[in-house]
């Protein structure tokens, strides 16, 4: 259970609360470091594209064109590559970016990437060394459409 200001914000199994937070507070509380406001611009066969500041994100869900939402991406679902265009992946979201900060967190590192929007990834020390990751380096960040958790915020008229 997650409580915010004396009110139950969400209750459920730990895996559900961690991976499907009910709102922005719960998302932040359970470690979702990338929360991007967006608007659905395309929808087809259960997949959609949301326009976010600095780009577009592909995700899955039952949404409508024009719907306002929050796109939540957990840092452990983001993959970094030193290649400009990684091949052979099912990730629908691939963004070039520049590493802004690298913060050691014990057994892994928190990497904040500027992809036109802030995106956070967790990498192991081994990956940090093998990819020669450092602040200012250009990388490619990717994540699957199924890794995006969507929190609906309502619908506005198109325009």
C-alpha positions as CSV (number, residue, x, y, z in Angstrom):
1,X,0.0,0.0,0.0
2,X,1.2,3.5,-0.8
3,X,-0.2,6.4,1.3
4,X,0.0,10.0,0.3
5,X,-1.0,12.7,2.9
6,X,-3.0,10.2,4.9
7,X,-4.9,8.9,1.8
8,X,-4.4,5.5,0.2
9,X,-3.0,6.3,-3.2
10,X,-2.7,2.7,-4.3
11,X,-3.1,-0.8,-2.8
12,X,-2.2,-4.1,-4.4
13,X,0.6,-6.7,-4.9
14,X,4.1,-5.2,-4.9
15,X,4.7,-6.0,-8.5
16,X,1.5,-4.3,-9.6
17,X,2.2,-1.1,-7.6
18,X,5.9,-1.0,-8.8
19,X,5.1,-1.6,-12.5
20,X,1.6,-0.1,-12.8
21,X,1.5,3.0,-10.5
22,X,-1.9,4.6,-10.3
23,X,-0.7,8.2,-10.4
24,X,2.4,10.4,-10.6
25,X,3.0,10.4,-6.8
26,X,3.0,6.6,-6.7
27,X,5.3,6.4,-9.8
28,X,7.8,8.7,-8.1
29,X,7.5,6.8,-4.8
30,X,8.2,3.4,-6.4
31,X,11.3,4.6,-8.4
32,X,9.9,5.6,-11.8
33,X,12.4,8.3,-12.7
34,X,11.1,9.2,-16.2
35,X,7.5,10.5,-16.2
36,X,6.7,12.4,-19.5
37,X,3.5,14.2,-20.1
38,X,2.2,13.4,-23.6
39,X,-0.8,13.5,-25.9
40,X,-1.9,10.5,-28.1
41,X,-1.4,11.4,-31.8
42,X,-1.8,8.0,-33.5
43,X,-3.4,4.8,-32.5
44,X,-3.7,1.4,-34.3
45,X,-4.2,-2.2,-33.1
46,X,-3.5,-1.5,-29.4
47,X,-0.3,0.4,-30.1
48,X,-0.1,4.2,-30.0
49,X,2.2,7.1,-30.4
50,X,2.3,9.9,-27.9
51,X,3.9,13.3,-28.6
52,X,6.1,14.3,-25.7
53,X,8.3,17.3,-25.3
54,X,11.3,16.6,-27.5
55,X,9.9,13.7,-29.4
56,X,7.4,10.8,-29.7
57,X,7.1,7.6,-27.7
58,X,5.5,4.4,-28.9
59,X,3.5,2.4,-26.3
60,X,0.6,0.0,-25.9
61,X,-2.7,0.6,-24.3
62,X,-6.4,1.4,-24.7
63,X,-6.3,5.1,-25.5
64,X,-8.0,7.6,-27.8
65,X,-6.5,10.2,-30.2
66,X,-6.1,13.5,-28.2
67,X,-5.9,11.8,-24.8
68,X,-3.6,13.5,-22.4
69,X,-1.4,11.0,-20.4
70,X,1.8,10.4,-18.5
71,X,4.3,8.0,-20.0
72,X,6.3,6.3,-17.2
73,X,9.5,4.5,-17.9
74,X,11.4,2.6,-15.2
75,X,15.2,3.1,-15.4
76,X,15.9,-0.6,-15.5
77,X,13.9,-0.9,-18.7
78,X,16.2,1.5,-20.6
79,X,19.1,0.1,-22.6
80,X,22.1,2.1,-23.7
81,X,24.2,1.5,-26.7
82,X,27.4,3.2,-28.0
83,X,26.1,2.5,-31.6
84,X,24.2,5.3,-33.4
85,X,21.5,2.8,-34.5
86,X,21.4,-0.5,-32.7
87,X,20.1,-3.3,-34.9
88,X,18.4,-6.6,-34.1
89,X,16.1,-5.3,-31.3
90,X,12.4,-5.3,-30.7
91,X,12.6,-1.9,-29.0
92,X,10.2,0.5,-30.7
93,X,11.6,3.5,-28.9
94,X,15.2,4.5,-29.9
95,X,16.6,7.9,-29.2
96,X,20.0,9.5,-29.7
97,X,21.1,11.4,-26.6
98,X,23.9,12.8,-24.6
99,X,24.9,11.6,-21.1
100,X,24.3,14.5,-18.7
101,X,25.2,12.8,-15.4
102,X,26.4,9.5,-14.0
103,X,25.8,8.7,-10.4
104,X,27.1,5.6,-8.6
105,X,24.4,3.8,-6.6
106,X,26.3,0.9,-5.1
107,X,26.2,-2.1,-7.5
108,X,25.0,0.0,-10.5
109,X,25.0,3.5,-11.9
110,X,22.2,6.0,-12.6
111,X,22.7,7.6,-16.0
112,X,20.7,10.6,-17.0
113,X,20.5,11.1,-20.8
114,X,19.2,14.2,-22.7
115,X,17.2,12.8,-25.6
116,X,15.2,16.0,-26.1
117,X,13.6,15.0,-22.8
118,X,15.3,13.6,-19.7
119,X,15.6,9.8,-19.6
120,X,17.1,7.8,-16.8
121,X,18.8,4.4,-17.2
122,X,20.5,2.0,-14.7
123,X,23.6,0.3,-15.9
124,X,26.1,-2.1,-14.2
125,X,29.7,-1.0,-13.5
126,X,30.7,-3.6,-16.2
127,X,28.4,-1.9,-18.8
128,X,29.7,1.5,-17.8
129,X,33.3,0.4,-18.4
130,X,32.7,-1.7,-21.6
131,X,30.6,1.1,-23.3
132,X,33.1,3.7,-22.1
133,X,30.2,5.7,-20.7
134,X,31.0,9.2,-19.4
135,X,29.3,12.6,-19.1
136,X,29.1,14.3,-22.5
137,X,29.2,11.1,-24.5
138,X,26.7,10.5,-27.2
139,X,24.7,7.3,-26.8
140,X,21.6,5.6,-28.1
141,X,18.9,4.9,-25.5
142,X,16.1,2.4,-26.2
143,X,13.1,0.8,-24.5
144,X,10.2,-1.4,-25.6
145,X,6.7,-0.1,-26.2
146,X,5.5,-2.6,-23.6
147,X,7.9,-1.0,-21.0
148,X,5.9,2.2,-21.0
149,X,3.3,2.4,-18.3
150,X,0.5,4.9,-19.1
151,X,-1.4,7.0,-16.6
152,X,-4.5,8.7,-18.3
153,X,-5.0,12.4,-17.6
154,X,-8.1,13.1,-19.8
155,X,-8.9,14.1,-23.3
156,X,-8.7,17.5,-24.9
157,X,-10.1,18.4,-28.3
158,X,-7.7,18.0,-31.2
159,X,-5.8,21.1,-32.2
